[in-house]
């Protein structure tokens, strides 16, 4: 398997340089670009086509989620992991609504950050351990008025199968191969699942599935 190819965006030089070195030397990953200027990001993503964009949330020129909206408006679907100092539930909720693949904190242990970013680059969903309780609370708030059994009952059999795979952190491509359906069909089912469960992202769906005990063994 080839090394994951990444682009980093962070306005702090020390964090940008240090993380690049860690990911290359200890994570065996390829850092294609480490950018401070958000205006360069769209062009670099279009040219390099990385496996993952690691994005800071708080930057002076533009915040990370606004930049993510700009990236999506350009038709780029690069998976994104937020790496930030913010442990705010509001920021977590906004990131999940934006469809990020993960939300990590800069005060995590370096090895844990490296592992999480590597997993995200390979298609898994990653959330900082310190944010899991807040994520659970967001899920609970999003499901008010309906219990998990009612929500699950609204899914078709195929949607339940895909939810099972989402709980294992699998990417759409992996799910498509496993179920022998097209990548676009998986994307459509995922949208339907999120709408029916009143959730905003694949991360939320994965946690929902695990807590509802519908996920099969890894």
C-alpha positions as CSV (number, residue, x, y, z in Angstrom):
1,X,0.0,0.0,0.0
2,X,1.4,3.4,-1.0
3,X,2.1,6.1,1.7
4,X,-0.9,8.4,2.4
5,X,-0.5,11.8,0.6
6,X,-1.4,14.8,2.7
7,X,-1.7,18.6,2.5
8,X,-1.5,20.6,5.7
9,X,-2.9,24.1,6.3
10,X,-2.0,26.0,9.5
11,X,-1.0,29.6,10.0
12,X,1.5,28.7,12.8
13,X,4.9,28.0,11.3
14,X,6.1,25.8,14.3
15,X,3.0,23.6,14.2
16,X,3.1,23.4,10.4
17,X,6.7,22.4,10.3
18,X,6.7,20.1,13.3
19,X,3.6,18.2,12.2
20,X,5.0,17.8,8.7
21,X,8.3,16.3,10.1
22,X,6.4,14.0,12.4
23,X,4.1,12.7,9.7
24,X,7.0,12.1,7.3
25,X,9.6,10.7,9.7
26,X,7.4,8.8,12.2
27,X,4.2,8.3,10.3
28,X,5.7,7.3,6.9
29,X,3.4,9.7,5.1
30,X,4.0,12.0,2.2
31,X,3.3,15.7,2.9
32,X,2.8,17.2,-0.5
33,X,2.5,20.8,0.9
34,X,2.3,22.6,4.2
35,X,0.6,25.9,3.6
36,X,0.1,29.0,5.7
37,X,-1.9,30.9,3.0
38,X,-5.5,29.7,2.6
39,X,-5.6,31.3,-0.9
40,X,-3.2,28.7,-2.1
41,X,-5.2,25.7,-1.0
42,X,-7.7,25.3,-3.8
43,X,-4.9,25.3,-6.5
44,X,-2.8,22.9,-4.5
45,X,-5.6,20.5,-4.0
46,X,-6.6,20.6,-7.6
47,X,-3.0,20.0,-8.8
48,X,-1.9,17.4,-6.2
49,X,-5.1,15.5,-5.4
50,X,-4.0,14.4,-1.9
51,X,-5.7,11.6,0.1
52,X,-6.4,14.0,3.0
53,X,-6.4,17.7,3.9
54,X,-5.4,18.4,7.5
55,X,-6.9,21.8,8.3
56,X,-6.6,24.2,11.2
57,X,-9.8,25.7,12.5
58,X,-8.7,29.2,13.6
59,X,-6.7,31.2,11.1
60,X,-6.5,35.0,10.9
61,X,-7.2,35.2,7.1
62,X,-10.1,32.8,7.1
63,X,-11.5,30.1,9.4
64,X,-11.1,26.5,8.5
65,X,-14.8,25.8,7.9
66,X,-15.2,28.8,5.6
67,X,-12.2,27.6,3.7
68,X,-13.8,24.1,3.5
69,X,-16.9,25.7,2.0
70,X,-14.8,27.4,-0.6
71,X,-13.1,24.1,-1.4
72,X,-16.4,22.3,-1.9
73,X,-17.7,25.1,-4.0
74,X,-14.8,24.5,-6.4
75,X,-16.0,20.9,-6.8
76,X,-13.2,19.3,-4.8
77,X,-14.1,16.4,-2.6
78,X,-10.8,16.0,-0.7
79,X,-11.5,14.4,2.7
80,X,-10.7,16.8,5.6
81,X,-9.6,16.4,9.1
82,X,-9.7,19.4,11.5
83,X,-6.7,19.7,13.8
84,X,-7.4,22.5,16.3
85,X,-7.0,23.8,19.8
86,X,-10.7,24.2,20.1
87,X,-12.6,21.7,22.2
88,X,-15.8,23.6,21.8
89,X,-19.0,21.5,21.2
90,X,-20.2,24.3,18.9
91,X,-17.1,24.0,16.7
92,X,-17.4,20.2,16.7
93,X,-21.0,20.4,15.6
94,X,-20.2,22.9,12.8
95,X,-17.3,20.7,11.6
96,X,-19.5,17.6,11.5
97,X,-22.2,19.5,9.6
98,X,-19.6,20.5,7.1
99,X,-18.9,16.8,6.5
100,X,-15.3,16.5,7.9
101,X,-13.8,13.0,8.3
102,X,-12.4,13.8,11.7
103,X,-11.9,16.3,14.5
104,X,-8.6,16.2,16.4
105,X,-7.1,18.3,19.1
106,X,-3.6,19.8,19.1
107,X,-3.0,18.8,22.7
108,X,-3.3,15.1,21.9
109,X,-0.2,13.0,22.2
110,X,1.9,13.2,19.0
111,X,1.7,9.5,18.3
112,X,-2.0,9.6,18.7
113,X,-2.3,12.4,16.2
114,X,0.0,10.6,13.7
115,X,-2.1,7.4,14.1
116,X,-5.4,9.2,13.7
117,X,-4.3,11.1,10.6
118,X,-3.0,7.9,9.0
119,X,-6.3,6.2,9.7
120,X,-8.3,9.1,8.3
121,X,-6.1,9.1,5.1
122,X,-7.1,5.4,4.7
123,X,-10.8,6.2,5.0
124,X,-11.6,5.9,8.7
125,X,-13.5,8.4,10.8
126,X,-11.4,9.9,13.7
127,X,-12.4,12.0,16.7
128,X,-10.2,13.1,19.6
129,X,-10.9,11.0,22.7
130,X,-11.6,14.2,24.6
131,X,-14.4,15.0,22.2
132,X,-16.3,11.7,22.4
133,X,-18.6,12.7,25.2
134,X,-19.5,16.0,23.4
135,X,-20.1,14.0,20.2
136,X,-22.4,11.7,22.2
137,X,-24.3,14.7,23.5
138,X,-24.7,16.1,20.0
139,X,-26.1,12.8,18.9
140,X,-28.5,12.7,21.8
141,X,-29.7,16.2,21.1
142,X,-30.1,15.5,17.4
143,X,-32.3,12.5,18.2
144,X,-34.7,14.1,20.6
145,X,-38.3,13.0,20.3
146,X,-37.4,9.7,18.7
147,X,-35.6,6.7,20.2
148,X,-32.9,4.8,18.3
149,X,-35.2,1.9,17.6
150,X,-37.7,4.1,15.8
151,X,-34.9,5.8,13.8
152,X,-33.4,2.4,12.8
153,X,-36.8,1.1,11.8
154,X,-36.9,3.9,9.3
155,X,-33.9,2.5,7.4
156,X,-34.1,0.0,4.6
157,X,-32.2,-3.2,4.8
158,X,-29.5,-1.9,2.4
159,X,-29.2,1.3,4.5
160,X,-28.7,-0.7,7.6
161,X,-26.0,-2.7,5.9
162,X,-24.2,0.5,4.9
163,X,-24.7,1.9,8.4
164,X,-22.9,-1.2,9.7
165,X,-20.0,-0.5,7.4
166,X,-19.9,3.2,8.4
167,X,-19.6,2.1,12.0
168,X,-16.4,0.3,11.1
169,X,-15.0,3.5,9.7
170,X,-15.0,2.3,6.1
171,X,-14.8,4.7,3.1
172,X,-17.5,4.8,0.4
173,X,-15.1,3.0,-2.0
174,X,-14.6,0.2,0.5
175,X,-18.3,-0.1,1.1
176,X,-19.0,-0.2,-2.6
177,X,-16.6,-3.0,-3.1
178,X,-17.9,-5.0,-0.1
179,X,-21.5,-4.7,-1.3
180,X,-20.8,-4.9,-5.0
181,X,-22.6,-1.6,-5.8
182,X,-21.3,1.6,-7.3
183,X,-19.6,4.4,-5.4
184,X,-22.3,6.9,-6.3
185,X,-25.0,4.5,-5.0
186,X,-23.2,4.3,-1.7
187,X,-23.0,8.1,-1.5
188,X,-26.8,8.3,-2.2
189,X,-27.5,5.8,0.5
190,X,-25.3,7.7,3.0
191,X,-27.2,10.9,2.3
192,X,-30.5,9.1,2.9
193,X,-29.2,7.5,6.2
194,X,-28.1,10.9,7.5
195,X,-31.4,12.5,6.7
196,X,-33.5,9.7,8.2
197,X,-31.4,9.6,11.4
198,X,-31.3,13.4,11.7
199,X,-27.5,13.4,11.7
200,X,-25.0,15.7,10.0
201,X,-22.0,13.6,9.2
202,X,-20.6,10.1,8.8
203,X,-18.8,10.4,12.1
204,X,-22.2,10.9,13.9
205,X,-23.6,8.0,11.9
206,X,-20.8,5.7,13.0
207,X,-21.2,6.6,16.7
208,X,-24.9,6.2,16.4
209,X,-24.5,2.8,14.9
210,X,-22.1,1.6,17.6
211,X,-24.3,2.9,20.4
212,X,-27.4,1.3,18.9
213,X,-25.5,-2.0,18.7
214,X,-26.1,-2.5,15.0
215,X,-22.5,-2.7,14.0
216,X,-21.0,-6.1,13.2
217,X,-17.6,-7.2,14.4
218,X,-14.6,-5.4,13.0
